[in-house]
Amino acid sequence: KKYKIGFSAKTLTNEPFVAYIAEGVKNKVEGMGHEFVLMTTSTSSDVAQQVSQMEDLINSGVDAIILNPLDSQAVVASMEKAKAKGIPIVLV
């Protein structure tokens, strides 16, 4: 089966550590023949955008989500929705 893995992260522009993680995950996922979907926020403080992107990932049918949350409390509802749909989430 080909899996679709989503990664929701802070902006990569000023976050070299997060950019490094995203690149590594992308290479591994695609190297194994799966689909990688990266969603980043326009700034490192746009919590509403990340919550919206989480909803988009869930609704797009991803098989798993890797999440680098901007605000751990703001994404709880999205995480619960993913859990209800059987979508595992890995926090980084």
C-alpha positions as CSV (number, residue, x, y, z in Angstrom):
1,K,0.0,0.0,0.0
2,K,1.2,3.5,-0.8
3,Y,0.8,5.8,2.2
4,K,0.2,9.5,2.3
5,I,2.1,11.2,5.2
6,G,1.4,14.8,6.1
7,F,3.8,17.1,8.0
8,S,2.5,20.3,9.6
9,A,5.3,22.5,10.7
10,K,6.4,26.0,11.6
11,T,7.7,28.2,8.8
12,L,10.9,26.7,7.5
13,T,12.4,30.1,6.6
14,N,13.8,30.9,10.1
15,E,13.7,27.5,11.5
16,P,16.7,25.5,10.3
17,F,16.1,22.6,12.7
18,V,12.5,22.2,11.5
19,A,13.7,22.5,7.9
20,Y,16.2,19.7,8.5
21,I,13.6,17.4,10.0
22,A,11.2,18.1,7.2
23,E,13.8,17.4,4.5
24,G,14.8,14.1,6.3
25,V,11.2,12.9,6.6
26,K,10.5,13.9,3.0
27,N,13.5,11.9,1.8
28,K,12.6,8.8,3.8
29,V,8.9,8.8,3.0
30,E,9.4,9.4,-0.8
31,G,12.4,7.0,-0.8
32,M,10.1,4.3,0.4
33,G,7.6,5.1,-2.4
34,H,5.0,6.9,-0.4
35,E,3.5,10.4,-0.8
36,F,4.8,13.3,1.4
37,V,2.7,16.4,2.0
38,L,4.4,19.4,3.7
39,M,2.3,22.2,5.1
40,T,4.1,25.2,6.8
41,T,2.8,28.4,8.2
42,S,3.7,31.8,6.8
43,T,5.1,32.9,10.1
44,S,6.3,31.0,13.2
45,S,3.3,32.4,15.2
46,D,0.4,31.8,12.8
47,V,-1.5,29.3,15.0
48,A,-4.8,29.7,13.2
49,Q,-3.1,28.8,9.9
50,Q,-1.6,25.6,11.4
51,V,-5.0,24.6,12.8
52,S,-6.6,25.1,9.4
53,Q,-3.8,23.1,7.7
54,M,-4.3,20.3,10.2
55,E,-8.0,20.2,9.2
56,D,-6.9,20.1,5.5
57,L,-4.5,17.2,6.1
58,I,-7.2,15.2,7.9
59,N,-9.8,15.9,5.2
60,S,-7.4,15.0,2.4
61,G,-7.1,11.5,3.7
62,V,-3.6,11.3,5.0
63,D,-2.6,8.0,6.7
64,A,-0.5,9.7,9.3
65,I,0.5,13.2,10.5
66,I,3.8,14.5,11.8
67,L,3.2,17.6,13.8
68,N,5.5,20.4,15.0
69,P,2.9,22.4,16.9
70,L,3.1,26.2,17.2
71,D,0.7,26.0,20.2
72,S,0.1,22.7,21.8
73,Q,-3.3,23.7,23.1
74,A,-4.6,25.1,19.8
75,V,-4.1,21.9,18.0
76,V,-5.8,19.6,20.5
77,A,-9.2,19.6,18.7
78,S,-7.6,18.7,15.4
79,M,-5.6,16.0,17.1
80,E,-8.7,14.5,18.6
81,K,-10.4,14.6,15.2
82,A,-7.5,12.8,13.6
83,K,-7.6,10.2,16.4
84,A,-11.3,9.7,15.9
85,K,-10.5,8.9,12.2
86,G,-7.7,6.5,13.1
87,I,-4.9,8.8,11.9
88,P,-1.8,8.5,14.0
89,I,0.1,11.7,14.9
90,V,3.8,12.0,15.7
91,L,4.8,15.1,17.6
92,V,8.2,16.6,16.9
